[in-house]
Structures are given as structure tokens and as C-alpha cells.
């Protein structure tokens, strides 16, 4: 699975804190998905998507 952080990130850190296996902050201080979502990380990646206060995270097969 692939995750993507779309435009509109507010740098709250919810995704990074919830699923650091997939999300991190880039040099601009915005969240980015830097790794594929592995089967063992699917639940936490979806939790990170659901916790995003501005709903800018997409997860696709």
C-alpha cells in the first residue's frame, strides 16, 4: 500500500507520532510518507489518516 500526504498539511505531527514507520517530517517541517505501508503497519497508518485534523492523508492499494 502507498500513503500520500497532500497539500494542506499543518505540521501537527499526528501522523508522525502515530505511525513513524511510514510518516516523517521533511526539511520544510511538513509531514510526508517516506515508506510503503507494510501489512504490519496498515492499522497504524489508517489510524494516522483518521487522526489527521485536516484530512490530507490518502492510503491506496
C-alpha distance matrix in Angstrom:
0.0 3.8 6.8 10.2 13.7 16.1 19.8 21.8 20.6 23.7 23.0 23.4 21.1 19.7 16.1 17.3 19.5 17.1 14.1 15.5 13.0 10.6 13.4 16.8 19.8 20.6 24.2 24.9 24.1 21.1 17.7 14.9 11.3 12.2 9.5 5.9 5.0 6.8 8.1 11.2 9.8 8.2 11.7 12.8 10.0 11.0 14.5 14.3 13.3 16.2 18.5 18.3 21.9 21.4 18.1 16.6 12.9 10.4 6.9 5.6 4.4
3.8 0.0 3.8 6.7 10.3 12.7 16.4 18.6 17.5 20.8 20.1 21.0 18.9 18.0 14.3 15.5 18.2 16.4 13.4 14.4 12.4 9.2 11.2 14.4 16.9 17.4 20.9 21.5 20.9 17.9 14.7 11.6 8.2 9.5 7.8 5.1 5.7 8.8 11.1 13.5 11.3 10.0 13.2 13.3 9.9 11.2 14.5 13.4 12.1 15.5 17.5 16.6 20.0 19.1 16.1 13.9 10.5 8.2 5.6 5.3 6.3
6.8 3.8 0.0 3.8 6.9 9.7 13.4 15.2 13.8 17.1 16.5 17.3 15.5 14.6 11.0 12.5 15.4 13.7 11.2 12.4 11.4 7.7 8.6 11.9 14.1 14.9 18.6 18.7 17.8 14.6 11.4 8.7 5.8 8.4 8.0 6.8 6.7 10.5 12.7 14.2 11.2 10.0 12.5 11.8 8.0 9.4 12.2 10.4 9.0 12.6 14.2 13.0 16.4 15.5 12.7 10.4 7.0 5.6 4.3 6.4 8.9
10.2 6.7 3.8 0.0 3.8 6.1 9.7 11.9 11.0 14.5 14.4 15.8 14.6 14.4 11.2 12.7 16.0 15.1 13.1 13.8 13.5 9.7 9.1 11.5 12.8 13.1 16.5 16.1 15.6 12.1 9.5 6.9 5.6 8.7 9.8 9.6 10.3 14.1 16.4 17.8 14.6 13.6 15.6 14.4 10.6 11.7 14.0 11.5 9.7 13.3 14.5 12.3 15.2 13.6 11.2 8.1 5.6 5.2 6.5 8.5 11.6
13.7 10.3 6.9 3.8 0.0 3.8 6.9 8.5 7.2 10.8 10.9 12.6 11.9 12.1 9.6 11.2 14.6 14.2 13.0 13.6 14.3 10.7 8.8 10.4 10.8 11.2 14.5 13.5 12.7 9.0 6.8 5.5 6.3 9.8 11.9 12.6 13.0 16.8 19.1 19.9 16.4 15.6 16.8 15.1 11.6 12.6 13.9 10.8 9.1 12.5 12.9 10.0 12.4 10.6 9.1 5.6 4.6 6.5 9.0 11.7 15.1
16.1 12.7 9.7 6.1 3.8 0.0 3.8 6.3 6.9 10.7 12.0 14.0 14.3 14.6 12.7 14.6 17.8 17.5 16.6 17.3 18.1 14.5 12.5 13.7 13.3 13.2 15.9 14.1 14.0 10.2 9.3 8.5 9.8 13.0 15.2 15.7 16.2 20.0 22.2 23.3 19.8 18.6 19.8 18.4 14.9 15.2 16.6 13.7 11.3 14.1 14.7 11.4 12.9 10.0 8.8 5.0 6.2 7.6 10.9 13.0 16.6
19.8 16.4 13.4 9.7 6.9 3.8 0.0 3.8 5.8 9.2 11.1 13.6 14.8 15.7 14.5 16.1 19.2 19.6 19.1 19.4 20.8 17.3 14.8 15.1 13.8 13.2 15.2 12.6 12.9 9.5 10.0 10.2 12.5 15.4 18.1 19.0 19.8 23.6 25.8 26.7 23.1 22.1 23.1 21.3 18.0 18.3 19.3 16.2 14.1 16.4 16.4 12.7 13.2 10.0 10.1 6.8 9.3 11.2 14.6 16.8 20.3
21.8 18.6 15.2 11.9 8.5 6.3 3.8 0.0 3.8 6.2 9.2 11.2 13.1 14.0 13.7 15.6 18.1 18.7 19.0 19.5 21.4 18.3 15.4 15.5 13.9 14.1 15.9 13.0 12.4 9.3 10.1 11.6 14.1 17.3 20.0 21.0 21.3 25.0 27.0 27.5 23.8 22.8 23.1 21.1 18.3 18.3 18.5 15.4 13.6 15.3 14.6 10.8 10.5 7.2 8.6 6.4 9.7 12.5 16.0 18.7 22.4
20.6 17.5 13.8 11.0 7.2 6.9 5.8 3.8 0.0 3.8 5.7 7.8 9.4 10.6 10.4 11.9 14.5 15.4 15.8 16.1 18.3 15.5 12.3 12.1 10.5 11.4 13.5 11.0 9.6 6.3 6.8 9.0 11.9 15.0 17.7 19.2 19.2 22.9 25.0 25.1 21.3 20.8 21.0 18.5 15.9 16.5 16.3 12.9 11.8 13.8 12.5 8.8 9.1 7.0 8.5 6.4 8.8 12.2 15.2 18.3 21.9
23.7 20.8 17.1 14.5 10.8 10.7 9.2 6.2 3.8 0.0 3.8 5.6 8.4 10.1 11.2 12.3 14.2 15.7 16.8 17.0 19.8 17.6 14.0 13.3 11.2 12.6 14.1 11.2 9.1 7.0 8.4 11.6 14.6 17.5 20.3 22.0 21.9 25.3 27.3 27.0 23.1 22.9 22.6 19.8 17.8 18.4 17.4 14.1 13.7 15.0 12.8 9.5 8.7 7.6 10.3 9.4 11.8 15.4 18.4 21.7 25.2
23.0 20.1 16.5 14.4 10.9 12.0 11.1 9.2 5.7 3.8 0.0 3.8 5.5 8.3 9.4 9.5 11.4 13.5 14.5 14.1 17.2 15.4 11.6 10.2 7.9 10.0 11.6 9.4 6.4 5.0 6.2 9.9 13.0 15.4 18.3 20.5 20.4 23.6 25.8 25.1 21.3 21.7 21.5 18.3 16.6 17.9 16.7 13.1 13.7 15.4 12.8 10.0 10.3 10.2 12.3 11.1 12.4 16.1 18.4 21.9 25.1
23.4 21.0 17.3 15.8 12.6 14.0 13.6 11.2 7.8 5.6 3.8 0.0 3.8 5.7 8.2 8.8 9.5 11.5 13.4 13.7 17.0 15.7 12.2 11.4 10.1 12.9 14.8 13.0 9.6 8.6 8.5 12.1 14.5 17.1 19.4 21.3 20.6 23.6 25.3 24.3 20.5 20.8 19.9 16.7 15.7 16.6 14.7 11.5 12.6 13.5 10.3 8.3 8.3 9.6 11.8 11.7 12.8 16.5 18.7 22.3 25.5
21.1 18.9 15.5 14.6 11.9 14.3 14.8 13.1 9.4 8.4 5.5 3.8 0.0 3.8 5.5 5.1 6.0 8.4 10.0 9.9 13.4 12.5 9.2 8.4 8.0 11.4 13.8 13.0 9.5 8.5 7.1 10.4 12.3 14.4 16.5 18.6 17.8 20.5 22.4 21.1 17.4 18.2 17.5 14.0 13.2 14.8 12.9 9.6 11.5 13.0 10.0 8.7 10.2 11.7 12.9 12.4 12.3 15.9 17.3 20.9 23.7
19.7 18.0 14.6 14.4 12.1 14.6 15.7 14.0 10.6 10.1 8.3 5.7 3.8 0.0 3.8 5.6 5.2 6.0 8.5 9.8 13.0 12.2 9.6 10.2 10.9 14.4 17.2 16.4 13.0 11.4 9.2 11.8 12.8 15.3 16.7 18.0 16.6 19.1 20.4 19.1 15.5 15.8 14.5 11.2 10.8 11.8 9.5 6.5 8.8 9.7 6.5 6.3 8.3 10.6 11.2 11.7 11.1 14.4 15.6 19.3 22.1
16.1 14.3 11.0 11.2 9.6 12.7 14.5 13.7 10.4 11.2 9.4 8.2 5.5 3.8 0.0 3.8 5.4 5.1 5.8 7.4 10.0 8.6 6.2 8.0 9.6 12.9 16.2 15.9 13.0 10.7 7.6 9.1 9.3 12.0 13.0 14.3 12.9 15.6 17.2 16.2 12.4 12.8 12.2 8.9 7.7 9.4 8.1 4.4 6.8 9.0 7.2 6.7 9.9 11.3 10.8 10.4 8.8 11.7 12.4 16.1 18.6
17.3 15.5 12.5 12.7 11.2 14.6 16.1 15.6 11.9 12.3 9.5 8.8 5.1 5.6 3.8 0.0 3.8 5.5 5.4 4.9 8.3 7.8 5.0 5.3 7.3 10.9 14.0 14.4 11.4 10.1 7.1 8.7 9.2 10.8 12.1 14.2 13.4 15.8 17.8 16.4 12.8 14.2 14.0 10.4 9.6 12.2 11.0 7.7 10.4 12.7 10.7 10.2 13.1 14.4 14.2 13.3 11.7 14.5 14.8 18.2 20.5
19.5 18.2 15.4 16.0 14.6 17.8 19.2 18.1 14.5 14.2 11.4 9.5 6.0 5.2 5.4 3.8 0.0 3.8 5.8 6.1 9.7 10.3 8.4 8.7 10.4 14.2 17.0 17.4 13.9 13.2 10.6 12.5 12.7 14.2 15.0 16.8 15.3 17.2 18.6 16.6 13.3 14.9 13.8 10.0 10.6 12.8 10.6 8.2 11.6 13.0 10.4 11.0 13.5 15.7 15.8 15.7 14.2 17.0 17.1 20.6 22.7
17.1 16.4 13.7 15.1 14.2 17.5 19.6 18.7 15.4 15.7 13.5 11.5 8.4 6.0 5.1 5.5 3.8 0.0 3.8 6.4 8.9 9.4 8.6 10.4 12.8 16.3 19.6 19.9 16.7 15.2 12.1 13.2 12.5 14.3 14.4 15.3 13.1 14.8 15.7 13.7 10.4 11.6 10.1 6.4 7.5 9.5 7.1 5.5 9.3 10.4 8.5 10.1 13.1 15.4 14.7 15.0 12.9 15.1 14.7 18.2 20.0
14.1 13.4 11.2 13.1 13.0 16.6 19.1 19.0 15.8 16.8 14.5 13.4 10.0 8.5 5.8 5.4 5.8 3.8 0.0 3.8 5.3 5.9 6.1 8.6 11.9 15.0 18.4 19.2 16.5 14.8 11.3 11.4 9.9 11.2 10.8 11.7 9.8 11.4 12.9 11.1 7.6 9.4 9.1 5.5 5.7 8.9 8.1 6.3 9.5 11.7 10.8 11.7 15.2 16.8 15.5 15.0 12.3 13.9 12.9 16.0 17.5
15.5 14.4 12.4 13.8 13.6 17.3 19.4 19.5 16.1 17.0 14.1 13.7 9.9 9.8 7.4 4.9 6.1 6.4 3.8 0.0 3.8 5.3 5.0 6.2 9.6 12.6 15.8 17.2 14.7 13.6 10.4 10.4 9.3 9.5 9.6 11.7 10.8 12.3 14.6 12.8 9.7 12.2 12.6 9.2 8.9 12.4 11.9 9.6 12.5 15.0 13.8 14.0 17.3 18.5 17.7 16.6 14.1 15.9 15.1 17.9 19.3
13.0 12.4 11.4 13.5 14.3 18.1 20.8 21.4 18.3 19.8 17.2 17.0 13.4 13.0 10.0 8.3 9.7 8.9 5.3 3.8 0.0 3.8 6.2 8.2 12.0 14.2 17.6 19.3 17.3 16.0 12.6 11.4 9.1 8.5 7.2 8.8 8.1 9.0 11.6 10.0 7.3 10.3 11.6 9.0 8.5 12.3 12.7 11.1 13.5 16.3 15.9 16.2 19.8 20.7 19.3 17.9 14.9 15.8 14.1 16.4 17.2
10.6 9.2 7.7 9.7 10.7 14.5 17.3 18.3 15.5 17.6 15.4 15.7 12.5 12.2 8.6 7.8 10.3 9.4 5.9 5.3 3.8 0.0 3.8 7.0 10.6 12.4 16.1 17.4 15.7 13.7 10.1 8.3 5.5 5.8 4.9 6.6 6.3 8.7 11.7 11.2 7.9 9.7 11.5 9.2 7.1 10.7 11.8 9.6 11.2 14.5 14.5 14.1 17.8 18.1 16.4 14.7 11.5 12.3 10.9 13.3 14.5
13.4 11.2 8.6 9.1 8.8 12.5 14.8 15.4 12.3 14.0 11.6 12.2 9.2 9.6 6.2 5.0 8.4 8.6 6.1 5.0 6.2 3.8 0.0 3.8 7.1 9.4 13.1 14.0 12.0 10.1 6.5 5.5 4.5 6.0 7.4 9.6 9.7 12.5 15.2 14.6 11.1 12.4 13.5 10.6 8.4 11.6 12.0 8.9 10.4 13.7 13.0 12.0 15.3 15.6 14.5 12.6 10.2 12.0 11.9 14.8 16.8
16.8 14.4 11.9 11.5 10.4 13.7 15.1 15.5 12.1 13.3 10.2 11.4 8.4 10.2 8.0 5.3 8.7 10.4 8.6 6.2 8.2 7.0 3.8 0.0 3.8 6.5 9.9 11.2 9.1 8.2 5.5 5.6 6.6 6.9 9.4 12.5 13.1 15.7 18.6 17.7 14.4 16.1 17.0 13.8 12.1 15.2 15.1 11.7 13.4 16.5 15.1 13.7 16.4 16.7 16.4 14.3 12.7 15.0 15.4 18.2 20.3
19.8 16.9 14.1 12.8 10.8 13.3 13.8 13.9 10.5 11.2 7.9 10.1 8.0 10.9 9.6 7.3 10.4 12.8 11.9 9.6 12.0 10.6 7.1 3.8 0.0 3.8 6.8 7.6 5.3 5.2 4.4 6.0 8.7 9.3 12.5 15.6 16.5 19.3 22.2 21.5 18.0 19.4 20.2 17.0 15.1 17.8 17.5 13.8 15.1 18.0 16.2 14.2 16.2 16.1 16.6 14.3 13.7 16.5 17.6 20.5 22.9
20.6 17.4 14.9 13.1 11.2 13.2 13.2 14.1 11.4 12.6 10.0 12.9 11.4 14.4 12.9 10.9 14.2 16.3 15.0 12.6 14.2 12.4 9.4 6.5 3.8 0.0 3.8 5.4 5.4 5.5 6.1 6.3 9.3 9.2 12.9 16.1 17.8 20.7 23.9 23.6 20.3 21.6 22.9 19.9 17.6 20.3 20.4 16.8 17.5 20.7 19.2 16.8 18.7 17.9 18.3 15.5 15.1 17.4 18.7 21.1 23.5
24.2 20.9 18.6 16.5 14.5 15.9 15.2 15.9 13.5 14.1 11.6 14.8 13.8 17.2 16.2 14.0 17.0 19.6 18.4 15.8 17.6 16.1 13.1 9.9 6.8 3.8 0.0 3.8 5.5 7.5 9.4 10.0 13.0 12.6 16.2 19.6 21.5 24.2 27.6 27.2 23.9 25.4 26.6 23.5 21.3 24.0 24.0 20.3 21.1 24.1 22.4 19.8 21.2 20.3 21.2 18.4 18.5 20.9 22.3 24.7 27.1
24.9 21.5 18.7 16.1 13.5 14.1 12.6 13.0 11.0 11.2 9.4 13.0 13.0 16.4 15.9 14.4 17.4 19.9 19.2 17.2 19.3 17.4 14.0 11.2 7.6 5.4 3.8 0.0 3.8 5.5 8.7 10.1 13.7 14.2 18.0 21.0 22.6 25.7 28.8 28.6 25.1 26.0 27.0 23.9 21.6 23.8 23.7 19.9 20.2 23.0 21.2 18.2 19.1 17.9 19.2 16.4 17.3 20.0 22.0 24.6 27.4
24.1 20.9 17.8 15.6 12.7 14.0 12.9 12.4 9.6 9.1 6.4 9.6 9.5 13.0 13.0 11.4 13.9 16.7 16.5 14.7 17.3 15.7 12.0 9.1 5.3 5.4 5.5 3.8 0.0 3.8 6.7 9.3 12.9 13.8 17.3 20.3 21.3 24.3 27.2 26.6 23.0 24.1 24.6 21.3 19.4 21.5 20.9 17.2 18.0 20.5 18.3 15.6 16.5 15.9 17.4 15.2 15.9 19.0 20.9 23.9 26.7
21.1 17.9 14.6 12.1 9.0 10.2 9.5 9.3 6.3 7.0 5.0 8.6 8.5 11.4 10.7 10.1 13.2 15.2 14.8 13.6 16.0 13.7 10.1 8.2 5.2 5.5 7.5 5.5 3.8 0.0 3.8 6.5 10.2 12.0 15.4 18.0 18.8 22.1 24.9 24.6 20.9 21.5 22.1 19.1 16.8 18.6 18.4 14.6 14.8 17.5 15.7 12.7 13.9 12.9 14.0 11.5 12.2 15.3 17.5 20.4 23.4
17.7 14.7 11.4 9.5 6.8 9.3 10.0 10.1 6.8 8.4 6.2 8.5 7.1 9.2 7.6 7.1 10.6 12.1 11.3 10.4 12.6 10.1 6.5 5.5 4.4 6.1 9.4 8.7 6.7 3.8 0.0 3.8 7.0 9.2 12.3 14.6 15.2 18.5 21.1 20.8 17.1 17.7 18.4 15.5 13.1 15.1 15.1 11.3 11.8 14.7 13.3 10.7 12.8 12.2 12.4 10.0 9.6 12.6 14.3 17.4 20.3
14.9 11.6 8.7 6.9 5.5 8.5 10.2 11.6 9.0 11.6 9.9 12.1 10.4 11.8 9.1 8.7 12.5 13.2 11.4 10.4 11.4 8.3 5.5 5.6 6.0 6.3 10.0 10.1 9.3 6.5 3.8 0.0 3.8 6.0 9.2 11.5 12.7 16.1 19.0 19.2 15.7 16.3 17.7 15.2 12.3 14.6 15.5 12.0 12.0 15.5 15.0 12.6 15.2 14.2 13.5 10.5 9.2 11.2 12.4 14.9 17.5
11.3 8.2 5.8 5.6 6.3 9.8 12.5 14.1 11.9 14.6 13.0 14.5 12.3 12.8 9.3 9.2 12.7 12.5 9.9 9.3 9.1 5.5 4.5 6.6 8.7 9.3 13.0 13.7 12.9 10.2 7.0 3.8 0.0 3.8 5.9 7.8 9.0 12.4 15.5 16.0 12.7 13.1 15.2 13.1 9.9 12.6 14.1 11.1 11.1 14.9 15.0 13.3 16.5 15.8 14.2 11.4 8.9 9.9 9.9 12.2 14.3
12.2 9.5 8.4 8.7 9.8 13.0 15.4 17.3 15.0 17.5 15.4 17.1 14.4 15.3 12.0 10.8 14.2 14.3 11.2 9.5 8.5 5.8 6.0 6.9 9.3 9.2 12.6 14.2 13.8 12.0 9.2 6.0 3.8 0.0 3.8 7.1 9.4 12.1 15.7 16.0 13.2 14.5 16.9 14.8 12.1 15.3 16.8 14.0 14.6 18.2 18.3 16.8 20.0 19.4 18.0 15.2 12.7 13.3 12.7 14.3 15.7
9.5 7.8 8.0 9.8 11.9 15.2 18.1 20.0 17.7 20.3 18.3 19.4 16.5 16.7 13.0 12.1 15.0 14.4 10.8 9.6 7.2 4.9 7.4 9.4 12.5 12.9 16.2 18.0 17.3 15.4 12.3 9.2 5.9 3.8 0.0 3.8 6.4 8.5 12.2 12.9 10.5 12.0 14.9 13.4 10.9 14.2 16.1 14.0 14.7 18.3 18.8 17.9 21.5 21.2 19.2 16.8 13.7 13.5 11.9 13.0 13.6
5.9 5.1 6.8 9.6 12.6 15.7 19.0 21.0 19.2 22.0 20.5 21.3 18.6 18.0 14.3 14.2 16.8 15.3 11.7 11.7 8.8 6.6 9.6 12.5 15.6 16.1 19.6 21.0 20.3 18.0 14.6 11.5 7.8 7.1 3.8 0.0 3.8 6.0 9.5 11.1 9.2 9.8 13.2 12.7 10.0 12.8 15.4 14.1 14.2 17.6 18.9 18.3 22.0 21.6 19.1 16.9 13.5 12.3 9.8 10.2 10.1
5.0 5.7 6.7 10.3 13.0 16.2 19.8 21.3 19.2 21.9 20.4 20.6 17.8 16.6 12.9 13.4 15.3 13.1 9.8 10.8 8.1 6.3 9.7 13.1 16.5 17.8 21.5 22.6 21.3 18.8 15.2 12.7 9.0 9.4 6.4 3.8 0.0 3.8 6.6 8.1 5.9 6.0 9.5 9.4 7.0 9.6 12.3 11.7 12.0 15.0 16.5 16.7 20.5 20.6 17.8 16.4 12.6 11.4 8.4 9.3 9.2
6.8 8.8 10.5 14.1 16.8 20.0 23.6 25.0 22.9 25.3 23.6 23.6 20.5 19.1 15.6 15.8 17.2 14.8 11.4 12.3 9.0 8.7 12.5 15.7 19.3 20.7 24.2 25.7 24.3 22.1 18.5 16.1 12.4 12.1 8.5 6.0 3.8 0.0 3.8 5.5 5.2 6.3 9.8 10.4 9.3 11.7 14.1 14.2 15.0 17.6 19.1 19.8 23.6 24.0 21.2 20.0 16.2 15.0 11.6 11.9 10.8
8.1 11.1 12.7 16.4 19.1 22.2 25.8 27.0 25.0 27.3 25.8 25.3 22.4 20.4 17.2 17.8 18.6 15.7 12.9 14.6 11.6 11.7 15.2 18.6 22.2 23.9 27.6 28.8 27.2 24.9 21.1 19.0 15.5 15.7 12.2 9.5 6.6 3.8 0.0 3.8 5.4 5.3 8.3 10.2 10.0 11.4 13.8 14.9 15.6 17.5 19.4 20.7 24.4 25.1 22.1 21.5 17.7 16.2 12.6 12.7 11.0
11.2 13.5 14.2 17.8 19.9 23.3 26.7 27.5 25.1 27.0 25.1 24.3 21.1 19.1 16.2 16.4 16.6 13.7 11.1 12.8 10.0 11.2 14.6 17.7 21.5 23.6 27.2 28.6 26.6 24.6 20.8 19.2 16.0 16.0 12.9 11.1 8.1 5.5 3.8 0.0 3.8 5.8 7.5 8.6 9.6 11.6 13.0 14.1 15.7 17.4 18.6 20.3 24.0 25.2 22.6 22.2 18.6 17.8 14.5 15.4 14.4
9.8 11.3 11.2 14.6 16.4 19.8 23.1 23.8 21.3 23.1 21.3 20.5 17.4 15.5 12.4 12.8 13.3 10.4 7.6 9.7 7.3 7.9 11.1 14.4 18.0 20.3 23.9 25.1 23.0 20.9 17.1 15.7 12.7 13.2 10.5 9.2 5.9 5.2 5.4 3.8 0.0 3.8 5.7 5.5 6.0 8.6 9.9 10.5 12.3 14.2 15.3 16.7 20.4 21.6 19.1 18.7 15.0 14.7 11.8 13.5 13.3
8.2 10.0 10.0 13.6 15.6 18.6 22.1 22.8 20.8 22.9 21.7 20.8 18.2 15.8 12.8 14.2 14.9 11.6 9.4 12.2 10.3 9.7 12.4 16.1 19.4 21.6 25.4 26.0 24.1 21.5 17.7 16.3 13.1 14.5 12.0 9.8 6.0 6.3 5.3 5.8 3.8 0.0 3.8 5.6 5.2 6.1 8.6 9.9 10.5 12.2 14.1 15.6 19.2 20.2 17.3 17.1 13.4 12.4 9.3 10.8 10.7
11.7 13.2 12.5 15.6 16.8 19.8 23.1 23.1 21.0 22.6 21.5 19.9 17.5 14.5 12.2 14.0 13.8 10.1 9.1 12.6 11.6 11.5 13.5 17.0 20.2 22.9 26.6 27.0 24.6 22.1 18.4 17.7 15.2 16.9 14.9 13.2 9.5 9.8 8.3 7.5 5.7 3.8 0.0 3.8 5.5 5.2 6.2 8.7 9.9 10.5 12.2 14.4 17.8 19.4 16.8 17.4 14.0 13.7 11.2 13.3 13.7
12.8 13.3 11.8 14.4 15.1 18.4 21.3 21.1 18.5 19.8 18.3 16.7 14.0 11.2 8.9 10.4 10.0 6.4 5.5 9.2 9.0 9.2 10.6 13.8 17.0 19.9 23.5 23.9 21.3 19.1 15.5 15.2 13.1 14.8 13.4 12.7 9.4 10.4 10.2 8.6 5.5 5.6 3.8 0.0 3.8 5.4 4.8 6.1 8.6 9.7 10.2 12.3 15.8 17.6 15.5 15.9 12.8 13.4 11.6 14.4 15.4
10.0 9.9 8.0 10.6 11.6 14.9 18.0 18.3 15.9 17.8 16.6 15.7 13.2 10.8 7.7 9.6 10.6 7.5 5.7 8.9 8.5 7.1 8.4 12.1 15.1 17.6 21.3 21.6 19.4 16.8 13.1 12.3 9.9 12.1 10.9 10.0 7.0 9.3 10.0 9.6 6.0 5.2 5.5 3.8 0.0 3.8 5.4 5.0 6.3 8.7 9.8 10.8 14.6 15.6 13.1 12.9 9.5 9.8 8.1 11.1 12.6
11.0 11.2 9.4 11.7 12.6 15.2 18.3 18.3 16.5 18.4 17.9 16.6 14.8 11.8 9.4 12.2 12.8 9.5 8.9 12.4 12.3 10.7 11.6 15.2 17.8 20.3 24.0 23.8 21.5 18.6 15.1 14.6 12.6 15.3 14.2 12.8 9.6 11.7 11.4 11.6 8.6 6.1 5.2 5.4 3.8 0.0 3.8 5.3 5.0 6.1 8.5 10.0 13.5 14.5 11.6 12.3 9.1 9.1 7.6 10.5 12.3
14.5 14.5 12.2 14.0 13.9 16.6 19.3 18.5 16.3 17.4 16.7 14.7 12.9 9.5 8.1 11.0 10.6 7.1 8.1 11.9 12.7 11.8 12.0 15.1 17.5 20.4 24.0 23.7 20.9 18.4 15.1 15.5 14.1 16.8 16.1 15.4 12.3 14.1 13.8 13.0 9.9 8.6 6.2 4.8 5.4 3.8 0.0 3.8 5.4 5.0 6.0 8.7 11.8 13.8 11.8 13.1 10.6 11.7 11.0 14.2 16.2
14.3 13.4 10.4 11.5 10.8 13.7 16.2 15.4 12.9 14.1 13.1 11.5 9.6 6.5 4.4 7.7 8.2 5.5 6.3 9.6 11.1 9.6 8.9 11.7 13.8 16.8 20.3 19.9 17.2 14.6 11.3 12.0 11.1 14.0 14.0 14.1 11.7 14.2 14.9 14.1 10.5 9.9 8.7 6.1 5.0 5.3 3.8 0.0 3.8 5.4 5.1 6.3 9.9 11.6 9.9 10.5 8.2 10.2 10.2 13.9 16.3
13.3 12.1 9.0 9.7 9.1 11.3 14.1 13.6 11.8 13.7 13.7 12.6 11.5 8.8 6.8 10.4 11.6 9.3 9.5 12.5 13.5 11.2 10.4 13.4 15.1 17.5 21.1 20.2 18.0 14.8 11.8 12.0 11.1 14.6 14.7 14.2 12.0 15.0 15.6 15.7 12.3 10.5 9.9 8.6 6.3 5.0 5.4 3.8 0.0 3.8 5.5 5.4 9.0 9.7 7.0 7.8 5.3 7.0 7.8 11.5 14.4
16.2 15.5 12.6 13.3 12.5 14.1 16.4 15.3 13.8 15.0 15.4 13.5 13.0 9.7 9.0 12.7 13.0 10.4 11.7 15.0 16.3 14.5 13.7 16.5 18.0 20.7 24.1 23.0 20.5 17.5 14.7 15.5 14.9 18.2 18.3 17.6 15.0 17.6 17.5 17.4 14.2 12.2 10.5 9.7 8.7 6.1 5.0 5.4 3.8 0.0 3.8 5.6 8.1 9.7 7.4 9.8 8.4 9.9 10.6 14.0 16.8
18.5 17.5 14.2 14.5 12.9 14.7 16.4 14.6 12.5 12.8 12.8 10.3 10.0 6.5 7.2 10.7 10.4 8.5 10.8 13.8 15.9 14.5 13.0 15.1 16.2 19.2 22.4 21.2 18.3 15.7 13.3 15.0 15.0 18.3 18.8 18.9 16.5 19.1 19.4 18.6 15.3 14.1 12.2 10.2 9.8 8.5 6.0 5.1 5.5 3.8 0.0 3.8 6.1 8.8 8.0 10.3 9.6 12.2 13.3 16.9 19.8
18.3 16.6 13.0 12.3 10.0 11.4 12.7 10.8 8.8 9.5 10.0 8.3 8.7 6.3 6.7 10.2 11.0 10.1 11.7 14.0 16.2 14.1 12.0 13.7 14.2 16.8 19.8 18.2 15.6 12.7 10.7 12.6 13.3 16.8 17.9 18.3 16.7 19.8 20.7 20.3 16.7 15.6 14.4 12.3 10.8 10.0 8.7 6.3 5.4 5.6 3.8 0.0 3.8 5.5 5.2 7.0 7.2 10.5 12.5 16.2 19.5
21.9 20.0 16.4 15.2 12.4 12.9 13.2 10.5 9.1 8.7 10.3 8.3 10.2 8.3 9.9 13.1 13.5 13.1 15.2 17.3 19.8 17.8 15.3 16.4 16.2 18.7 21.2 19.1 16.5 13.9 12.8 15.2 16.5 20.0 21.5 22.0 20.5 23.6 24.4 24.0 20.4 19.2 17.8 15.8 14.6 13.5 11.8 9.9 9.0 8.1 6.1 3.8 0.0 3.8 5.7 8.3 10.0 13.2 15.8 19.3 22.7
21.4 19.1 15.5 13.6 10.6 10.0 10.0 7.2 7.0 7.6 10.2 9.6 11.7 10.6 11.3 14.4 15.7 15.4 16.8 18.5 20.7 18.1 15.6 16.7 16.1 17.9 20.3 17.9 15.9 12.9 12.2 14.2 15.8 19.4 21.2 21.6 20.6 24.0 25.1 25.2 21.6 20.2 19.4 17.6 15.6 14.5 13.8 11.6 9.7 9.7 8.8 5.5 3.8 0.0 3.8 5.7 8.6 11.7 14.9 18.2 21.8
18.1 16.1 12.7 11.2 9.1 8.8 10.1 8.6 8.5 10.3 12.3 11.8 12.9 11.2 10.8 14.2 15.8 14.7 15.5 17.7 19.3 16.4 14.5 16.4 16.6 18.3 21.2 19.2 17.4 14.0 12.4 13.5 14.2 18.0 19.2 19.1 17.8 21.2 22.1 22.6 19.1 17.3 16.8 15.5 13.1 11.6 11.8 9.9 7.0 7.4 8.0 5.2 5.7 3.8 0.0 3.8 5.8 8.3 11.4 14.6 18.2
16.6 13.9 10.4 8.1 5.6 5.0 6.8 6.4 6.4 9.4 11.1 11.7 12.4 11.7 10.4 13.3 15.7 15.0 15.0 16.6 17.9 14.7 12.6 14.3 14.3 15.5 18.4 16.4 15.2 11.5 10.0 10.5 11.4 15.2 16.8 16.9 16.4 20.0 21.5 22.2 18.7 17.1 17.4 15.9 12.9 12.3 13.1 10.5 7.8 9.8 10.3 7.0 8.3 5.7 3.8 0.0 3.8 6.7 10.2 13.2 16.9
12.9 10.5 7.0 5.6 4.6 6.2 9.3 9.7 8.8 11.8 12.4 12.8 12.3 11.1 8.8 11.7 14.2 12.9 12.3 14.1 14.9 11.5 10.2 12.7 13.7 15.1 18.5 17.3 15.9 12.2 9.6 9.2 8.9 12.7 13.7 13.5 12.6 16.2 17.7 18.6 15.0 13.4 14.0 12.8 9.5 9.1 10.6 8.2 5.3 8.4 9.6 7.2 10.0 8.6 5.8 3.8 0.0 3.8 6.7 10.1 13.7
10.4 8.2 5.6 5.2 6.5 7.6 11.2 12.5 12.2 15.4 16.1 16.5 15.9 14.4 11.7 14.5 17.0 15.1 13.9 15.9 15.8 12.3 12.0 15.0 16.5 17.4 20.9 20.0 19.0 15.3 12.6 11.2 9.9 13.3 13.5 12.3 11.4 15.0 16.2 17.8 14.7 12.4 13.7 13.4 9.8 9.1 11.7 10.2 7.0 9.9 12.2 10.5 13.2 11.7 8.3 6.7 3.8 0.0 3.8 6.5 10.3
6.9 5.6 4.3 6.5 9.0 10.9 14.6 16.0 15.2 18.4 18.4 18.7 17.3 15.6 12.4 14.8 17.1 14.7 12.9 15.1 14.1 10.9 11.9 15.4 17.6 18.7 22.3 22.0 20.9 17.5 14.3 12.4 9.9 12.7 11.9 9.8 8.4 11.6 12.6 14.5 11.8 9.3 11.2 11.6 8.1 7.6 11.0 10.2 7.8 10.6 13.3 12.5 15.8 14.9 11.4 10.2 6.7 3.8 0.0 3.8 7.1
5.6 5.3 6.4 8.5 11.7 13.0 16.8 18.7 18.3 21.7 21.9 22.3 20.9 19.3 16.1 18.2 20.6 18.2 16.0 17.9 16.4 13.3 14.8 18.2 20.5 21.1 24.7 24.6 23.9 20.4 17.4 14.9 12.2 14.3 13.0 10.2 9.3 11.9 12.7 15.4 13.5 10.8 13.3 14.4 11.1 10.5 14.2 13.9 11.5 14.0 16.9 16.2 19.3 18.2 14.6 13.2 10.1 6.5 3.8 0.0 3.8
4.4 6.3 8.9 11.6 15.1 16.6 20.3 22.4 21.9 25.2 25.1 25.5 23.7 22.1 18.6 20.5 22.7 20.0 17.5 19.3 17.2 14.5 16.8 20.3 22.9 23.5 27.1 27.4 26.7 23.4 20.3 17.5 14.3 15.7 13.6 10.1 9.2 10.8 11.0 14.4 13.3 10.7 13.7 15.4 12.6 12.3 16.2 16.3 14.4 16.8 19.8 19.5 22.7 21.8 18.2 16.9 13.7 10.3 7.1 3.8 0.0
